[in-house]
C-alpha cells in the first residue's frame, strides 16, 4: 500500500514538472522569436536593378489599399557608405485614384555611384538595392555647365545687384580700343561702398548702406602723332547713393543719385570742368531667351560750368542709355546725348565674351566701339571730329 502511494506521488511530480517545463519553454520561445515584420505601406520597384549617375531613374510605385489619392511627387532617399541624398520623384503620367500603380521619374545625383540603397523618405516602403554606374563624359560635361550657369547671376535685376558684391566693385565699362586716325581710347572705372551693411553707422541710419564713392577716367591717346601724346583725359570722381526700389508698378529697379565733378586736369585755355547733380533711375526687363533690356537714363543739372558755359547746347541735360543682350553672348550698349541746340552725340558699344565671366559684367570681351558727334572728350565738347570706329578688348561691359 505504501509502495503504491509512493509510486503515484512520483508520477504526479513527473507530470507537473513536464507541464511546468512546457510552459517555461513556451515563454522562452515567445520572447526569443522575432515579431512578424509589418508589411510596408508603399511598394517601389524599378524595371532594371542598374542605373547611371546623372541620368533619369524610372520608379514604379504601388500604393497601399488604404491610400485614397496619389501624391504628385515623392522624395527618394539614397544611401551609400553612410552618405545620404534625396531625389525628387515626379509623376510621369496622369492617373486616377482607382489606379494602384504609377510611374515616377527623377534624376540621380552625378556624384553618387556604386551599390546604393533606395527607400521612400517620409513614407514607409520596402528598400531597393541599385547598382549605380559613374556618369559618362557627356553627363559630366552637362553637369559642369549646369553648375556654371547656376553660379552666374541672372540677367536684369540680379545683374544690377550681384550677390555678395564686394565693397570695391565695377562701375562703368572698362575697355581699351584702337581705331580711326590711329587714336586709342580707354576707360577705367570703379565704385567703393563706404559702409558695410553691418557697420555701426548703418545701424544708426540705414540709408548709409547705399553710399558710394565712384571714379571713372576716360582718355584719348593719339598714337599717330609724334611722342604719342594723350589728346585729353576726363577725370570723374563722384559721391552717390544707390539702392533697390520696391518692385511694384512703374518704379525703377535701381535708383542712383548724387554729385559728380568732371575735369580734364589742364589749366589755361584748355581747362575744362563741370560740376553736376544727377539722378539715374534704372529699369530692367528679362525675356524668355535669356536676354535682358536695361534702360538707365541719367538726368543732371549743372552747378558750375564756367570753363564751358554753353556745354548744354552740345550735351544737354540727360544721357539716354540702353543695354541689351545676353550675359553669355553679345551685349549692345547705346548712349545718346541731345543738346539744346540740336547738336549732340551717339555712341554704340558691342561686346562678345572671349572667356567665362568672372562675376557680373566682368570677364574678357572682344569690344567694338562707334562714336559720332560732338564732345568725345571734354576739351572737344563743341567740336565734331567725325565718325570714330575702334576695336579692342574690355574686362567690364
Beta strands, then each sheet from edge to edge (+ up, - down):
strand 1: 43-45
strand 2: 50-52
strand 3: 56-62
strand 4: 73-80
strand 5: 83-91
strand 6: 101-107
strand 7: 114-121
strand 8: 128-133
strand 9: 168-170
strand 10: 174-179
strand 11: 183-193
strand 12: 211-222
strand 13: 230-244
strand 14: 254-263
strand 15: 273-286
strand 16: 292-295
strand 17: 298-304
strand 18: 318-325
strand 19: 331-338
strand 20: 344-353
strand 21: 362-373
strand 22: 388-396
sheet 1: 1+ 3- 6+ 5- 4+ 7- 8+ 2+
sheet 2: 9+ 11- 10+ 22- 21+ 20- 19+ 18- 16+ 15- 14+ 13- 12+
sheet 3: 9+ 11- 10+ 22- 21+ 20- 19+ 18- 17+
end
